[in-house]
Amino acid sequence: MRRTCLTKPARIIAGLLTAMLFAVVTIPLTAQPAGESHPYYDKTQEVTVKAAVSSVLTRPEPGMIAGSHLLLVTPSGTVDASLGRFGLAGKGALSVAAGEQVEVTGVMKTLMNKQVFLVRTVTVGGHVYTMRTEHGIQVSPQSRARAAQKTTQKGEWL
């Protein structure tokens, strides 16, 4: 039987690969602080606006970011309020019409060289609809259904 030995360059390469693997595994665990806010949506910058809805867009107009939008009339002008892809979709979705008064909470951002109000919650007629989480992640119809189911279950168990 023939016995092979690793040559000196092969040992060096194996050692370097092992060190690199160790670095890749350990560095990301400590690279970012746990409480860091998402750069896209910063909850500390949230504001609440009360306004009338001038129009409801189920699909964005050219130049707008993807998803549904509310165009709101405020004293300082029209505001493009982005509801995200799921804002008007699915069970438990927002139901609003032009002319209604709403209260929206979110963050104003500049996206695609335009000011857009990223909506986290919308209050209409005393009912609060959640469009995004506190981290700016869009809430899907399935998430809304699970949240409603958990609320119902909590009520039954109490």
N, C-alpha and C positions, 0 to 999 in steps of 0.2 A: 504494500500500500504506500502510496506516495503522500508525503506530508508537505503542505505548503505553509509558508510563513508570510505574514504581512510585511511588506517592505516598509522602510522608514517613511516615505511620502504617504503611503496608505494609512499609516498610524496617525500621522499629523492631520490628514483630512478627516479621519474618523473622529479625532479629538475635537477638531474645529466644529464639525457638524453636531456633535454632542453638546458643546458649549452654546452653539447657536440655538439649538432646540430648547435648552434650559432657559436661555434669555427670552425666547419667544413665549414660553409658557409662564414665566414669572413676571415679566415687566408689565403686560397689560393689566394684571391684577392690581397694581398700585399706581398706574399711570394717571387716573383721574379721580378726583375726590368724589365721594358717594353723593353728596348733596348738590352737585353742580347742575345748574338749570340748562335746559335745552336751548341752544342759540336761536332756534327758529321761533320758539314761543317762551317768553319770559314772564311767568306769573306775577312777578313783582311790578311789571309794567302795565298790568291790567287796569282798564277803566270801564265804567258803566255809562251807557248812553241811552237816554229815552228819546224816541223819535217815532215819526209816522213812516209807514212803509209806502214808498211811491210805486215800486214794482217788485214782483217776485220772479226770479229767473231760475227755471229748473235746469237750464243749460247755460254755460257762460257765453257771453258775447265775445267776438274776436278781441284779443288783447287781455282778457281776464284769465285768472288762474282757474284751474279745473274745479268743477263742482257747482253746486247751486249757490245763488247769491240773493241777498235782499238789497235793494237800493233804498237807503234811508234818507229822509229829508230832515236836516238839522239846521239850527240857526247859522252855522258856518258853511253850509252847502250840502251837496249830496255826498253820502258816504257809501262806498261799496263794501257791504258786509258779507264776507265769505262764510258759508255754512259748511263747506266741505262736500265730499262726494255723497255722503249719506244723510245730509241734513233734511232733505225732503223725501227720503226713500224709506220704505218698509213700515212695519207696524210700530206705532208710537212715535212716528215722525212728526216734525213740526207742521202745523196747519195754520197758515196765515194768508191774508189777502191784502191787496193794495188798500190803503186808507186806514188800516189798523194801527194802533199804538203798540209799540213793543219796547222792551227794555233789553238791551244786549250788553253782555260783558265779554271783553276780549282784549286783544292787543293790536295796535295799529302798526303795520309793517310796510316797507317799501319792497314790492315784488314785481319783477318785470317792469321796472321804472314807474310804477304806479302805487299810490297809497291804497292799501287794502286793510280792512278791519277783520282780523281773524277771530271769529266768534267762538267763545267757549260755551256760553249759555244764552238762551233766549227766553224771556218771560212774556207770555201773552195771556191775558185774561186770568192771571193768577197761577197759571201752570208754567213750570220751568222745564224747558227742553235742553238737554245737554248735547252739544255738537262735538266738543273736544274734551279730553281729559285736562287736568291741571298742567300736564306736560305738553299740550298741544296736539296730542294724538287723536285723530278723528274717531268718533264713536260709531260703530257699525250698527245696523238694525239687529244683528244677532246679539251684540253686547247690550243693547237696550232691552231686548227680550229677556236676557239672562238677569239683568239688574231688576227688571220688573218682577220676574219669577222669584228672585231672592227676597225682595220686599214682601211679596205675598206670603212666602214661606215663613219669614220672620214673624209676620202678623199671626199666622196660624199657630206657631209654637209658643207664643207668649201667653 
